[in-house]
Amino acid sequence: MINMKPAARVYSATALNDDKIEKLKTVIQNKIGYEVDLILETDSSLIGGLYIHIAGFVLDFSVKKQINDMKESVLRGSII
């Protein structure tokens, strides 16, 4: 029987060190309740933070998203 763990694709602006990778993996596994494999990618357009795609869900904690959210708020004339 093949036991395949689901994968979480994690994008960060810069490469994560081993300590951060293990902490991130632990946090994700504790939140979703099962083990995952991490697929790590770098994307400098994020500016900072993380963008995580797992099991059809997207968690966007990137600086790029925060800037875009602020821009949209200003364009709508509302304050964050």
C-alpha positions as CSV (number, residue, x, y, z in Angstrom):
1,M,0.0,0.0,0.0
2,I,1.4,3.4,-1.0
3,N,1.2,6.0,1.8
4,M,1.5,9.4,0.1
5,K,1.4,12.5,2.2
6,P,-0.3,15.6,0.7
7,A,2.1,18.4,-0.4
8,A,2.0,22.0,0.6
9,R,3.6,24.3,-1.9
10,V,5.2,27.2,0.0
11,Y,6.5,30.3,-1.8
12,S,8.8,32.7,0.0
13,A,10.6,35.8,-1.2
14,T,13.9,34.3,-0.1
15,A,15.1,30.8,0.7
16,L,14.1,29.5,4.1
17,N,16.7,28.0,6.5
18,D,16.2,24.5,7.9
19,D,15.0,25.8,11.2
20,K,12.2,27.9,9.6
21,I,11.2,25.0,7.3
22,E,10.8,22.6,10.3
23,K,8.8,25.2,12.3
24,L,6.6,26.0,9.3
25,K,6.0,22.3,8.6
26,T,5.0,21.7,12.3
27,V,2.6,24.7,12.3
28,I,0.9,23.5,9.1
29,Q,0.6,19.9,10.3
30,N,-0.8,21.1,13.6
31,K,-3.4,23.3,11.9
32,I,-4.6,20.7,9.4
33,G,-4.2,17.6,11.5
34,Y,-2.0,15.5,9.3
35,E,1.5,15.2,7.9
36,V,2.5,17.1,4.8
37,D,5.5,17.3,2.5
38,L,6.7,20.8,1.8
39,I,7.6,21.9,-1.7
40,L,9.6,25.1,-1.4
41,E,9.8,27.7,-4.0
42,T,11.2,31.2,-4.0
43,D,9.4,34.2,-5.6
44,S,11.0,37.5,-5.1
45,S,7.8,39.3,-6.3
46,L,6.3,38.4,-2.9
47,I,8.7,41.0,-1.3
48,G,8.4,39.2,2.0
49,G,6.2,36.7,3.9
50,L,4.7,33.5,2.6
51,Y,2.2,32.2,0.1
52,I,1.0,28.7,0.8
53,H,-1.1,26.4,-1.4
54,I,-2.4,23.2,0.1
55,A,-5.3,20.9,-0.8
56,G,-7.0,23.5,-2.9
57,F,-6.6,26.3,-0.3
58,V,-4.4,29.4,-0.6
59,L,-3.0,31.2,2.4
60,D,-1.4,34.5,1.4
61,F,0.7,36.1,4.0
62,S,2.9,38.0,1.6
63,V,3.9,41.6,1.7
64,K,2.8,41.9,-1.9
65,K,-0.8,41.0,-0.9
66,Q,-0.7,43.5,2.0
67,I,0.4,46.2,-0.4
68,N,-2.3,45.3,-2.9
69,D,-4.9,45.3,-0.2
70,M,-3.8,48.7,0.9
71,K,-3.9,50.0,-2.7
72,E,-7.5,48.6,-3.1
73,S,-8.5,50.3,0.1
74,V,-7.1,53.6,-1.0
75,L,-8.8,53.3,-4.4
76,R,-12.1,52.6,-2.7
77,G,-11.6,55.5,-0.4
78,S,-11.7,53.4,2.8
79,I,-9.2,53.2,5.5
80,I,-7.8,49.8,6.5
